[in-house]
Amino acid sequence: MDNIVDVIVDVFVNNYERIKINNGEIRGDNLRTILLKVNMSHINYTIDVIKSYPTKITNLRNFILSVLYNAVLTLDVHYQNLVHI
C-alpha cells in the first residue's frame, strides 16, 4: 500500500502537466481531480489487481495510476455487476 500512496503523492507534489494513463495521456489536473476521490476501497481493489495480474508489470507506477484512475471511474459498476451475477 505504501507504493500506491507514494505514487499518488508524487502526482500532487510534482504537478505534472500530462500523465500517461491507459496507454494514452491525460492532463495532470484531471488526474489530480480523480485521485482526490480515491478511498480505501479503490486502494484495496488496486492491490487485488496487482496481486492477480497474470504477467510481469513492467512499469508499476503507470500501472498503479491506470488502475486507480479506472477504479474511481468504474468500481461502483464493478461491484454492482458482482451482485447481479
C-alpha positions in Angstrom: 0.0 0.0 0.0 2.9 2.4 0.6 3.8 2.2 -3.1 0.3 3.3 -4.0 0.3 6.2 -1.6 3.8 7.2 -2.8 2.6 7.3 -6.5 -0.4 9.4 -5.5 1.7 11.8 -3.6 4.2 12.1 -6.5 1.4 13.2 -8.8 0.5 16.0 -6.4 4.0 17.1 -5.4 5.4 17.2 -8.9 2.4 18.9 -10.6 2.8 17.1 -13.9 1.1 18.8 -16.9 0.4 15.4 -18.6 0.5 11.9 -17.3 0.3 8.5 -19.1 -2.9 6.6 -18.3 -4.3 3.6 -20.1 -1.8 3.8 -23.0 -2.7 7.5 -23.5 -2.1 10.8 -21.8 -4.4 12.9 -19.8 -4.0 16.4 -18.2 -2.4 16.3 -14.8 -5.2 18.5 -13.4 -7.7 15.9 -14.5 -5.8 13.1 -12.9 -5.4 15.0 -9.6 -9.1 15.6 -9.5 -9.8 11.9 -9.9 -7.1 11.0 -7.3 -8.8 13.2 -4.8 -11.7 10.8 -4.9 -9.6 7.7 -4.1 -10.7 5.9 -0.9 -9.7 2.7 0.8 -11.9 0.5 -1.5 -10.0 1.8 -4.5 -6.7 1.1 -2.9 -7.8 -2.4 -1.9 -9.0 -3.0 -5.5 -5.7 -1.8 -6.9 -3.8 -4.2 -4.6 -6.0 -7.1 -5.7 -5.5 -6.3 -9.3 -1.7 -6.1 -8.9 -1.6 -9.4 -7.0 -3.7 -11.2 -9.6 -2.2 -9.7 -12.7 -1.1 -12.6 -14.8 2.1 -11.2 -16.3 5.0 -9.2 -15.0 4.2 -5.5 -14.6 7.0 -3.6 -16.3 6.1 0.0 -15.1 4.4 -0.3 -11.7 3.9 3.5 -11.4 1.9 3.8 -14.6 0.1 0.6 -13.8 -1.0 1.9 -10.4 -2.1 5.2 -11.8 -4.1 3.5 -14.5 -5.8 1.1 -12.1 -6.6 3.8 -9.6 -8.0 6.1 -12.4 -10.2 3.3 -13.7 -11.2 2.2 -10.2 -12.5 5.7 -9.3 -14.5 5.8 -12.6 -15.8 2.3 -12.6 -15.6 0.5 -9.3 -19.2 1.0 -8.3 -20.3 -0.6 -11.6 -17.9 -3.5 -11.0 -19.4 -4.2 -7.6 -23.0 -3.8 -8.9 -22.2 -6.4 -11.6 -20.8 -8.8 -9.0 -24.0 -8.6 -7.0 -26.2 -9.2 -10.1 -24.3 -12.3 -11.3 
